[in-house]
Amino acid sequence: MQFKFRIATKVFFGEGCLNKNKSEIAGFGKKSMIVTGRSSGKKSGALDDMTKALEELSIDYIIYDKIENNPSLENVADAGKIAREEKVDFIAGIGGGSPLDASKAVAVLAVNDIQPVELFNNAFDNRPLPIIAIPTTAGTGSEVTPYSILTRNDIKNKMSFGNDDIFPAVAFLDARYTESLPYSVTVDTAIDALSHAVEGYTNKRSTIMSDIFAVEAISVFGECLDNLLTNKIDYRIREKLLYMAMLGGMVISHTGTTIVHGLGYPLTYYKGIPHGRANGMLMAEYLKFNYEAIKDKTDNILRLLRVGSLDEFGKIMKKLVNTELSLSEDEITLFASTGAKHRSVAQNPRDIAVSDMVSILKNVFKVW
């Protein structure tokens, strides 16, 4: 038995955890940049809580609230330039996966005068600034991962960079910050978290340790499934979803993802499908394609979700994503060839060719 296990983030979980543990912030420096989206931080209450904590600790701060959905290299370069000019000591990311991922890039760019595309080299002369992560969605688990997913408009796709230095130093997980989310975002992000657990559990890099967290995350999703289907999502369910998302992040920190993400990224870039929703569209077909290689684990996933078959699981995912999409033959070819270049292909449970990806996409989407 061999495995490597590391989670470098100190996590505080529960209602009011930021206020109760704000002293954790005091040692990071005298000036912070808060990296957030245009509205999520404010609507959730997390931005107000963070600025209050900083003021009580006599820490100066600036707010960068221009992070896009699926942030581009140009977006993080702008924020990084300001952080460098303002000589901030640490970064506080507030929001869903986009602001949290962006905050990691900003933490690197604030102390490394490099071209944004050089982020993908994954090695930097100067260690990134410390990062505080406050998620306002329950999905990406970025608060406990060493990854940052950014949009590259030059290659028309999303790419990740990361190393252990961009693990957030501290994360504050408070389900109150997810209560303002619309139903569709709650569902999409929950599916993203499930996808992380399922992909991590079934891919070639899974370990006995990562499987522990994956099984727990899948089981918790199963406990929440009826509530997600019926839109009966109270604080108790939101707290479970936030816990599940954190677990999913811990899983992929050690395993990475699979072709679900590799094929999902072009759906997001070209068709505007939210990331978690794209994963939900593909997950059942992914499990069907790989079934013979991961039969025992797939059967266990269905058991944990309280679902009788992969066909039933596919119907449930279809109901949750609630999106019909048709693709042209050219789009199918493009998305399959794009997916084949993604690093997740190497982690797929069985060998997969571009032609297999074409078949998966044709099984999922209507073709015109």
ChimeraX attribute file (.defattr): number of C-alpha atoms within 10 A of each C-alpha:
attribute: neighborCount
match mode: 1-to-1
recipient: residues
	/A:1	4
	/A:2	6
	/A:3	11
	/A:4	8
	/A:5	12
	/A:6	9
	/A:7	18
	/A:8	16
	/A:9	20
	/A:10	16
	/A:11	18
	/A:12	16
	/A:13	17
	/A:14	16
	/A:15	15
	/A:16	15
	/A:17	15
	/A:18	22
	/A:19	13
	/A:20	12
	/A:21	12
	/A:22	17
	/A:23	13
	/A:24	13
	/A:25	19
	/A:26	13
	/A:27	7
	/A:28	17
	/A:29	13
	/A:30	16
	/A:31	18
	/A:32	26
	/A:33	26
	/A:34	26
	/A:35	31
	/A:36	27
	/A:37	23
	/A:38	16
	/A:39	13
	/A:40	23
	/A:41	26
	/A:42	17
	/A:43	16
	/A:44	22
	/A:45	16
	/A:46	23
	/A:47	25
	/A:48	13
	/A:49	17
	/A:50	19
	/A:51	18
	/A:52	15
	/A:53	20
	/A:54	20
	/A:55	12
	/A:56	11
	/A:57	14
	/A:58	12
	/A:59	17
	/A:60	15
	/A:61	20
	/A:62	16
	/A:63	15
	/A:64	19
	/A:65	18
	/A:66	17
	/A:67	24
	/A:68	15
	/A:69	16
	/A:70	21
	/A:71	22
	/A:72	19
	/A:73	19
	/A:74	16
	/A:75	18
	/A:76	26
	/A:77	20
	/A:78	16
	/A:79	24
	/A:80	27
	/A:81	17
	/A:82	18
	/A:83	26
	/A:84	18
	/A:85	10
	/A:86	15
	/A:87	14
	/A:88	21
	/A:89	21
	/A:90	25
	/A:91	28
	/A:92	27
	/A:93	32
	/A:94	32
	/A:95	27
	/A:96	26
	/A:97	26
	/A:98	24
	/A:99	35
	/A:100	33
	/A:101	31
	/A:102	30
	/A:103	33
	/A:104	33
	/A:105	27
	/A:106	31
	/A:107	30
	/A:108	25
	/A:109	28
	/A:110	26
	/A:111	22
	/A:112	19
	/A:113	15
	/A:114	14
	/A:115	11
	/A:116	21
	/A:117	13
	/A:118	13
	/A:119	20
	/A:120	13
	/A:121	10
	/A:122	12
	/A:123	14
	/A:124	17
	/A:125	10
	/A:126	12
	/A:127	13
	/A:128	21
	/A:129	25
	/A:130	23
	/A:131	29
	/A:132	28
	/A:133	31
	/A:134	28
	/A:135	32
	/A:136	29
	/A:137	30
	/A:138	32
	/A:139	31
	/A:140	30
	/A:141	29
	/A:142	31
	/A:143	32
	/A:144	28
	/A:145	26
	/A:146	25
	/A:147	26
	/A:148	25
	/A:149	21
	/A:150	25
	/A:151	20
	/A:152	19
	/A:153	12
	/A:154	8
	/A:155	9
	/A:156	13
	/A:157	20
	/A:158	21
	/A:159	17
	/A:160	17
	/A:161	20
	/A:162	20
	/A:163	15
	/A:164	14
	/A:165	21
	/A:166	26
	/A:167	27
	/A:168	30
	/A:169	21
	/A:170	21
	/A:171	24
	/A:172	24
	/A:173	27
	/A:174	24
	/A:175	25
	/A:176	17
	/A:177	25
	/A:178	27
	/A:179	20
	/A:180	14
	/A:181	16
	/A:182	9
	/A:183	13
	/A:184	16
	/A:185	17
	/A:186	22
	/A:187	24
	/A:188	23
	/A:189	27
	/A:190	28
	/A:191	29
	/A:192	25
	/A:193	30
	/A:194	30
	/A:195	28
	/A:196	34
	/A:197	32
	/A:198	27
	/A:199	30
	/A:200	31
	/A:201	29
	/A:202	28
	/A:203	24
	/A:204	18
	/A:205	18
	/A:206	20
	/A:207	20
	/A:208	12
	/A:209	14
	/A:210	24
	/A:211	19
	/A:212	13
	/A:213	22
	/A:214	30
	/A:215	22
	/A:216	17
	/A:217	28
	/A:218	27
	/A:219	22
	/A:220	21
	/A:221	26
	/A:222	20
	/A:223	17
	/A:224	20
	/A:225	19
	/A:226	12
	/A:227	14
	/A:228	19
	/A:229	14
	/A:230	9
	/A:231	13
	/A:232	11
	/A:233	18
	/A:234	10
	/A:235	12
	/A:236	10
	/A:237	19
	/A:238	22
	/A:239	22
	/A:240	18
	/A:241	30
	/A:242	27
	/A:243	24
	/A:244	28
	/A:245	33
	/A:246	26
	/A:247	28
	/A:248	34
	/A:249	29
	/A:250	28
	/A:251	33
	/A:252	29
	/A:253	25
	/A:254	21
	/A:255	24
	/A:256	21
	/A:257	28
	/A:258	27
	/A:259	27
	/A:260	26
	/A:261	27
	/A:262	25
	/A:263	27
	/A:264	24
	/A:265	27
	/A:266	23
	/A:267	22
	/A:268	19
	/A:269	18
	/A:270	12
	/A:271	13
	/A:272	11
	/A:273	18
	/A:274	21
	/A:275	23
	/A:276	26
	/A:277	27
	/A:278	25
	/A:279	31
	/A:280	27
	/A:281	27
	/A:282	24
	/A:283	26
	/A:284	22
	/A:285	21
	/A:286	21
	/A:287	23
	/A:288	16
	/A:289	18
	/A:290	18
	/A:291	18
	/A:292	12
	/A:293	16
	/A:294	19
	/A:295	14
	/A:296	11
	/A:297	17
	/A:298	21
	/A:299	16
	/A:300	15
	/A:301	24
	/A:302	18
	/A:303	15
	/A:304	18
	/A:305	18
	/A:306	14
	/A:307	15
	/A:308	11
	/A:309	13
	/A:310	19
	/A:311	13
	/A:312	13
	/A:313	19
	/A:314	20
	/A:315	12
	/A:316	17
	/A:317	20
	/A:318	18
	/A:319	13
	/A:320	20
	/A:321	19
	/A:322	11
	/A:323	11
	/A:324	10
	/A:325	12
	/A:326	13
	/A:327	17
	/A:328	13
	/A:329	14
	/A:330	11
	/A:331	19
	/A:332	20
	/A:333	17
	/A:334	14
	/A:335	24
	/A:336	24
	/A:337	17
	/A:338	19
	/A:339	25
	/A:340	21
	/A:341	13
	/A:342	19
	/A:343	17
	/A:344	20
	/A:345	22
	/A:346	18
	/A:347	20
	/A:348	22
	/A:349	22
	/A:350	16
	/A:351	11
	/A:352	15
	/A:353	13
	/A:354	16
	/A:355	13
	/A:356	14
	/A:357	24
	/A:358	20
	/A:359	15
	/A:360	20
	/A:361	23
	/A:362	16
	/A:363	12
	/A:364	19
	/A:365	16
	/A:366	13
	/A:367	15
	/A:368	9
